[in-house]
Every structure is written in C-alpha cells, then in structure tokens.
C-alpha cells in the first residue's frame, strides 16, 4: 500500500514538473528557448526573429515554419511547447492580415441569353 502511495505522489510531482517546463514560444526569451532540448543559441534566435517578422505563433505547429525546425525536431519538442498570446510582448509584430476572398460573379451573368428574363433582355436593348 505504501509503495502505491509513493508511486502516486511521484506521478503527481512529475506531471507538475512537466507543466512548469513548458515554454511559451510567443513570449520566451532566448535563454528560456535554449532550455529546450536541441535548441541552442542559433535556433533560439531564429524563433525570436521569426516572431518579430511574422507576429505571434498561432499554434505550436507553426514553429515548423522557422528555419531549422522540421517534423523530427517538432516531434521531440511538442510536449514542451505552449502558445499563448495573452502574455505576448507589446513589441511583437502583428500577424499578417489575410486578403479577403474575391466575390464570385453572379450566376445570371454567365447564363445563356435565351434563359435570361424579359427585364434583362429589355435592359440589354436599352443599352444599345
């Protein structure tokens, strides 16, 4: 019984340690990023430079857009990465706005002339 309690306590402590070890890639300093396994000064700087240029990461998967971070590196780090914009520094560049989609042309304009209604035909005759 005592052994089960110790194992349970150890599991709780280990899970708390993992939660604390998470690094928010939107707010982490270079030194904090370097605590991640496989992330040295160059990769940490690349994350910060990407963040300055493109704004905050929306998901942890976005780190794969940073040079030097592929699927293998991401798989090693994903359990330790967190993304949160609430604590983002004011100096972070805003995310690029997406262009609105172009509106499609109305279906009536592409219909054959024979299927057009009488007012549409009359309108065409008036323009001539």
BAKEVO-283144 format. One record per residue: residue number from 1; residue in three letters; x negated, y, z of N, C-alpha, C in turn. Coordinates in steps of 0.001 Angstrom, whole numbers, plus 524288, in hexadecimal, padded with zeros to 5 digits. Atoms other than C-alpha are relative to their C-alpha. Example, Ala and Ser with C-alpha at 12.3 -4.5 7.8 and 13.67 -1.06 7.14 Angstrom:
num, residu, n.xx, n.yy, n.zz, ca.xx, ca.yy, ca.zz, c.xx, c.yy, c.zz
1, ALA, 7FC86, 7FB5A, 80000, 7CFF4, 7EE6C, 81E78, 7FC7C, 804B0, 80000
2, SER, 80334, 7FB5A, 7FFC4, 7CA9A, 7FBDC, 81BE4, 80302, 80442, 802DA
***
This chain:
num, residu, n.xx, n.yy, n.zz, ca.xx, ca.yy, ca.zz, c.xx, c.yy, c.zz
1, UNK, 7FCC0, 7FB56, 80000, 80000, 80000, 80000, 7FC91, 804ED, 80000
2, UNK, 80377, 7FB84, 7FF9C, 7F522, 80969, 803BA, 7FD4A, 80104, 7FACF
3, UNK, 802A2, 7FF7D, 80510, 7EE56, 806C6, 7F6BF, 80392, 802A2, 7FBFD
4, UNK, 7FC43, 7FDAC, 8039C, 7FAB3, 80A72, 7EF1F, 8009C, 805DE, 80109
5, UNK, 7FF87, 7FA76, 7FE9A, 7FBC7, 81748, 7F675, 7FB35, 802FD, 7FE1F
6, UNK, 804CA, 7FD6C, 801CF, 7ED96, 81A9A, 7F39E, 7FFF6, 8008F, 7FA0E
7, UNK, 7FFCB, 7FFC0, 805B3, 7EF6C, 8176E, 7E52B, 803DD, 8043F, 7FE4E
8, UNK, 7FC1E, 7FBF8, 80137, 7FBA0, 82007, 7E4E4, 7FDE7, 80578, 800ED
9, UNK, 8024C, 7FAE1, 7FECF, 7F48F, 82B5D, 7EB59, 7FBD8, 80161, 7FBF5
10, UNK, 80403, 7FF16, 803EE, 7E926, 829DC, 7E209, 80273, 80190, 7FABD
11, UNK, 7FD5A, 7FECB, 804F4, 7F274, 82A0F, 7D655, 8021F, 80594, 80006
12, UNK, 7FDEB, 7FAAA, 7FF8F, 7F8D9, 8368A, 7DB23, 7FB99, 803FD, 7FF97
13, UNK, 8046F, 7FC62, 80027, 7EBCA, 83D39, 7DD58, 7FDB5, 8004A, 7FA7F
14, UNK, 80225, 80019, 8054D, 7E6EB, 838EB, 7CFF2, 80383, 802FE, 7FC36
15, UNK, 7FC77, 7FD37, 80393, 7F316, 83E1A, 7C91A, 7FFE0, 805DB, 800FA
16, UNK, 8007D, 7FA6B, 7FED4, 7F1DA, 84B26, 7D01F, 7FAEF, 80217, 7FDAB
17, UNK, 80507, 7FE66, 80238, 7E39F, 84BDC, 7CBF9, 8004A, 800A9, 7FA28
18, UNK, 7FF6B, 7FF8B, 805AC, 7E754, 8498E, 7BDD4, 8031D, 804DB, 7FE92
19, UNK, 7FCDA, 7FB5F, 80123, 7F192, 85440, 7BE4A, 7FCC2, 804F1, 800B2
20, UNK, 80353, 7FB7B, 7FF06, 7E7AF, 85DC1, 7C3E0, 7FBD6, 80082, 7FBC0
21, UNK, 8042C, 7FFFD, 803D6, 7DDA7, 859E7, 7B9A3, 801C9, 801D2, 7FA9F
22, UNK, 7FE15, 7FE3D, 8050F, 7E665, 85E5D, 7AE72, 7FDFF, 8057E, 7FED7
23, UNK, 8020D, 7FAF4, 801AB, 7E10F, 869BE, 7A6B0, 803DE, 8027B, 7FC36
24, UNK, 7FC75, 7FD17, 80370, 7EA15, 873E1, 7A0B0, 7FCB2, 80279, 7FBB2
25, UNK, 80353, 7FE26, 80447, 7E3F4, 87632, 79363, 80168, 80583, 7FE32
26, UNK, 7FE9E, 7FAA2, 80157, 7EB1C, 88339, 7921A, 7FD80, 803F8, 803AD
27, UNK, 80209, 7FC41, 7FC2F, 7E4F9, 88938, 79E3E, 7FA92, 7FEA2, 80205
28, UNK, 804F5, 801D0, 7FDCD, 7D8A9, 8816C, 7A139, 7FB64, 80352, 7FE3A
29, UNK, 804E6, 7FD57, 8013C, 7CB97, 88830, 7A1D5, 7FC55, 7FC13, 7FD6D
30, UNK, 803CF, 80380, 8026C, 7BFBF, 882A5, 79AEF, 7FE1E, 7FBFC, 803FA
31, UNK, 801E1, 8039E, 7FBF8, 7BAF7, 87CAF, 7A7B8, 8041A, 7FBD3, 80137
32, UNK, 7FBD6, 803C9, 7FEFD, 7C835, 8763A, 7AA1C, 8007D, 7FC19, 7FB80
33, UNK, 7FFAF, 8037D, 80486, 7C88B, 870B3, 79C51, 7FB77, 7FC21, 7FFF4
34, UNK, 80498, 8035E, 7FFEC, 7BAE2, 86B27, 79E2B, 80064, 7FB9E, 80403
35, UNK, 7FF37, 80448, 7FC43, 7BFEB, 862BC, 7A96D, 8028F, 7FB48, 7FD62
36, UNK, 7FD96, 8044F, 802E0, 7C705, 85A6F, 79F51, 7FBC1, 7FC73, 7FDC3
37, UNK, 803FE, 80389, 8021E, 7BFA0, 84E40, 79B12, 7FF3F, 800C4, 7FA22
38, UNK, 80139, 7FF56, 8058C, 7B8C1, 85047, 78E18, 80069, 80591, 7FE17
39, UNK, 7FF93, 7FA7E, 80189, 7BAE5, 85EFE, 78E1D, 7FB6B, 802F1, 8026C
40, UNK, 80479, 7FCEA, 7FE46, 7AE56, 866C4, 78ED7, 800DA, 805B2, 7FEAF
41, UNK, 7FF8A, 7FA69, 8010D, 7AB8C, 87525, 78CE1, 8020D, 80140, 7FA7C
42, UNK, 7FE61, 7FED6, 80565, 7AD79, 874AA, 77E0E, 805D2, 7FEFA, 7FF2E
43, UNK, 7FA70, 8013E, 800AF, 7BAC3, 86DE9, 77E6D, 8036F, 80399, 80351
44, UNK, 7FCFD, 7FC74, 7FCA8, 7BF67, 87651, 789C3, 8007A, 80558, 7FD63
45, UNK, 7FFED, 7FAF8, 802BC, 7BBB6, 88292, 7821F, 80394, 7FFB2, 7FB37
46, UNK, 7FC9F, 800A0, 80494, 7C2A6, 87D27, 77613, 805C7, 80053, 8018B
47, UNK, 7FA92, 7FFB3, 7FE1C, 7CF39, 87B8E, 77E06, 8016B, 805A2, 8011A
48, UNK, 7FEED, 7FA89, 7FE99, 7CE53, 8896F, 78332, 8005A, 80367, 7FB1F
49, UNK, 7FFDB, 7FD01, 804E1, 7CB4A, 88EFC, 775B3, 80504, 7FEEC, 7FCFA
50, UNK, 7FB2B, 80167, 802B1, 7D6C0, 88797, 76FC2, 804A5, 802B7, 8029A
51, UNK, 7FBC5, 7FD9D, 7FCFA, 7DFA1, 88CAD, 77A94, 80041, 805E3, 7FEFE
52, UNK, 80024, 7FA60, 8010B, 7DB3C, 89AC1, 77837, 801FB, 80143, 7FA88
53, UNK, 7FE88, 7FF19, 80572, 7DD61, 8999B, 76991, 805B0, 7FEA6, 7FEDF
54, UNK, 7FADC, 80212, 80169, 7EA0E, 891D0, 76941, 80425, 80084, 8043A
55, UNK, 7FC39, 7FFA4, 7FBBE, 7F08E, 8948A, 77649, 8001C, 7FAEC, 80313
56, UNK, 7FFAF, 80487, 7FC8B, 7F484, 88AAE, 78083, 80178, 7FB09, 7FD17
57, UNK, 7FE85, 80518, 801FC, 7F5AE, 87C40, 77DBD, 805B2, 7FF07, 8017B
58, UNK, 7FA83, 80130, 7FED8, 803DF, 877EE, 77CD0, 8008A, 7FA95, 80268
59, UNK, 8001E, 80545, 7FDD1, 80118, 8698D, 77FB0, 7FA51, 7FE61, 80092
60, UNK, 80566, 801CE, 7FF69, 7F51B, 86216, 783F3, 7FDEF, 7FDC6, 7FAE4
61, UNK, 801A5, 80215, 80518, 7F4DA, 85BE2, 7765A, 7FD62, 8042B, 7FC9E
62, UNK, 8023B, 7FBBC, 80319, 7F141, 86941, 770D7, 7FA16, 8006C, 8009E
63, UNK, 805B0, 7FFBF, 7FF48, 7E387, 8678B, 7763C, 7FD2B, 7FD3E, 7FB85
64, UNK, 80260, 802AD, 8047D, 7E11F, 85EB3, 76A7F, 7FEE6, 803C7, 7FB81
65, UNK, 8011A, 7FC00, 803EE, 7E115, 86B37, 76254, 7FAC2, 802B5, 800F7
66, UNK, 80503, 7FDA3, 7FE9E, 7D48F, 86F6B, 7693F, 7FBA2, 7FC96, 7FDC9
67, UNK, 80468, 802E5, 8023F, 7C7F1, 86BA0, 76269, 7FD61, 7FCBC, 8043B
68, UNK, 8028B, 80387, 7FC50, 7C1EC, 85FE0, 7691A, 803C2, 7FCAB, 80322
69, UNK, 7FC1B, 80303, 7FD23, 7CEB0, 85A61, 76E65, 8035F, 7FCF7, 7FC2C
70, UNK, 7FCE8, 8036D, 80353, 7D3FD, 84EE0, 766D7, 80363, 7FC74, 80359
71, UNK, 7FC8D, 80398, 7FD41, 7DCF3, 843C5, 76A7C, 7FD3E, 7FD21, 80478
72, UNK, 802CF, 802EF, 7FBF6, 7D286, 83C58, 77223, 7FF06, 80362, 804D5
73, UNK, 800FC, 7FC76, 7FB9A, 7CEB6, 847FD, 77A81, 80517, 8014A, 802C3
74, UNK, 7FAEC, 7FEBE, 7FDBA, 7DCF2, 84B8B, 77C85, 801FE, 7FB81, 8035F
75, UNK, 7FE25, 80487, 7FD04, 7E055, 83DB9, 780F8, 7FD39, 7FF87, 8053F
76, UNK, 802EF, 80034, 7FB1C, 7D596, 83E72, 78B47, 801C6, 80439, 803D7
77, UNK, 7FEE1, 7FB7B, 7FCB3, 7DA0A, 84BB2, 79058, 805C4, 800EC, 80144
78, UNK, 7FA82, 7FE6D, 7FFA9, 7E8E0, 84C0B, 78EDD, 80259, 7FF6C, 80574
79, UNK, 7FDCF, 800A5, 7FABE, 7EBAB, 84712, 79CA1, 7FE34, 80456, 803B3
80, UNK, 80218, 7FBE6, 7FCA5, 7E3C7, 85276, 7A21F, 80153, 8057C, 7FE0D
81, UNK, 7FEB8, 7FAF1, 8024F, 7E937, 85D5B, 79987, 80593, 80198, 80143
82, UNK, 7FAE7, 7FDC0, 7FEF6, 7F493, 86640, 79CA3, 8006A, 804F9, 7FCC5
83, UNK, 7FF11, 7FB24, 802CE, 7FAA3, 87152, 794D6, 80455, 802E5, 802CB
84, UNK, 7FC19, 7FCAD, 7FD82, 801BC, 87C4D, 79BA2, 7FEE0, 80591, 7FE76
85, UNK, 800B8, 7FA94, 80194, 803DB, 88A09, 796A7, 80120, 803DB, 8044B
86, UNK, 7FE6E, 7FC6D, 7FBD3, 808E5, 88FB4, 7A366, 7FB62, 802CF, 8026A
87, UNK, 8049B, 7FDAF, 7FD91, 7FB45, 89242, 7A8A5, 7FC0C, 801EC, 7FBFF
88, UNK, 80398, 7FE7C, 80429, 7F57B, 89642, 79BA4, 7FDE9, 8057B, 800EF
89, UNK, 80237, 7FAD0, 7FF3F, 7EC31, 8A1CA, 79C57, 8023A, 803DF, 7FC0E
90, UNK, 7FDCE, 7FBF9, 80369, 7F0FE, 8AE8E, 79692, 7FCAB, 800E7, 7FB31
91, UNK, 80388, 7FF1B, 80468, 7E51D, 8AEF7, 78DA5, 800AE, 7FC01, 7FBA2
92, UNK, 7FF44, 80402, 8040E, 7E98A, 8A2E2, 78633, 80309, 8024E, 7FB75
93, UNK, 7FD62, 7FE06, 804A9, 7ED81, 8A5E4, 7784A, 80559, 7FD75, 7FF7E
94, UNK, 7FADD, 80259, 800AF, 7FBE8, 8A3E8, 7754E, 7FFE4, 7FBF0, 7FBAA
95, UNK, 7FFA9, 8040F, 80402, 7FF7D, 89800, 76D63, 801E0, 80267, 7FAE5
96, UNK, 7FE6E, 7FE02, 80518, 80116, 89A31, 75EE2, 805CB, 7FEF9, 7FF26
97, UNK, 7FA71, 8009F, 80123, 80F22, 89C79, 75AFC, 800B3, 7FD01, 7FAF0
98, UNK, 7FEF5, 802F4, 804B6, 814BA, 89319, 75130, 8033B, 80347, 7FC47
99, UNK, 7FD01, 7FD2B, 803EC, 81A08, 89871, 7447F, 80568, 7FD9A, 7FFA7
100, UNK, 7FAC5, 8022F, 80087, 828B4, 89721, 74328, 8008A, 7FD25, 7FACE
101, UNK, 7FF23, 802FF, 804C4, 82D45, 88D44, 7392D, 80311, 80346, 7FC12
102, UNK, 7FD3C, 7FD21, 80408, 831F3, 892A1, 72C32, 8058A, 7FDEC, 7FF8B
103, UNK, 7FA8E, 8018D, 80097, 84098, 8928C, 72A69, 800C5, 7FD7C, 7FAAA
104, UNK, 7FEE8, 80295, 804F3, 845B4, 88979, 72006, 803E0, 8033A, 7FCE0
105, UNK, 7FC5F, 7FD2E, 80361, 84CEA, 88EE5, 71463, 80570, 7FDA4, 80093
106, UNK, 7FAB3, 80212, 7FF9C, 85BB5, 88DA8, 714EA, 80102, 7FC02, 7FBB2
107, UNK, 7FEE8, 80434, 803B2, 860EC, 88190, 70E0D, 802F8, 8020D, 7FB38
108, UNK, 7FCD1, 7FDFE, 80453, 86A55, 88993, 705A0, 7FC8E, 80237, 7FBA8
109, UNK, 80356, 7FDA1, 803ED, 85F1E, 8905A, 6FEB3, 7FD94, 7FBE5, 7FC67
110, UNK, 80269, 803F6, 80338, 859A6, 88392, 6F9C6, 803FA, 7FC77, 7FD4B
111, UNK, 7FBEF, 80339, 8026A, 866B1, 87DB1, 6F59F, 80097, 80173, 7FA47
112, UNK, 7FF23, 7FEC8, 80580, 869B3, 87CA1, 6E711, 8045D, 8040C, 7FF58
113, UNK, 7FC3B, 7FBCF, 800EF, 8718B, 887DB, 6E14A, 80593, 7FDFC, 7FFC1
114, UNK, 7FAB7, 80210, 80090, 87D4C, 87F1B, 6DE7B, 80294, 7FEF7, 80538
115, UNK, 7FDAF, 8011C, 7FAF3, 87F21, 87C35, 6ECEF, 800BB, 804EB, 80347
116, UNK, 7FF68, 7FB34, 7FD06, 87EF2, 88A6C, 6F134, 805AC, 801AC, 80021
117, UNK, 7FAA4, 7FE2B, 7FF74, 88B73, 8908C, 6F5FC, 800EF, 804B2, 7FC70
118, UNK, 7FE85, 7FBAF, 8036D, 892BA, 89ADC, 6EE49, 7FDA5, 80534, 801B8
119, UNK, 8025F, 7FAFB, 7FE7C, 88DEF, 8A663, 6F696, 7FA37, 80048, 7FEAC
120, UNK, 8058F, 7FFFC, 8014A, 87FD7, 8A24E, 6F45A, 7FF43, 800F7, 7FA2F
121, UNK, 80051, 7FF2E, 805A7, 88234, 8A1C8, 6E58D, 80135, 805A6, 7FEB3
122, UNK, 7FE82, 7FA94, 8010D, 888D5, 8AEF5, 6E5D4, 7FB96, 803AB, 80191
123, UNK, 80450, 7FCC0, 7FE28, 87D78, 8B4A3, 6ED7F, 7FB97, 7FFF3, 7FBFE
124, UNK, 80422, 80055, 803F8, 873DB, 8AFB8, 6E32F, 80175, 80336, 7FB2A
125, UNK, 7FE46, 7FD15, 80493, 87C15, 8B5AA, 6D836, 7FF8E, 805D9, 80105
126, UNK, 8003D, 7FA67, 7FEB0, 87C7D, 8C2C4, 6DF55, 7FA6B, 801FD, 7FFD0
127, UNK, 80573, 7FE5A, 80010, 86DAA, 8C311, 6E03C, 7FDE5, 800B1, 7FA79
128, UNK, 801E5, 7FFC7, 8056A, 86C19, 8C166, 6D168, 8012B, 80501, 7FD88
***
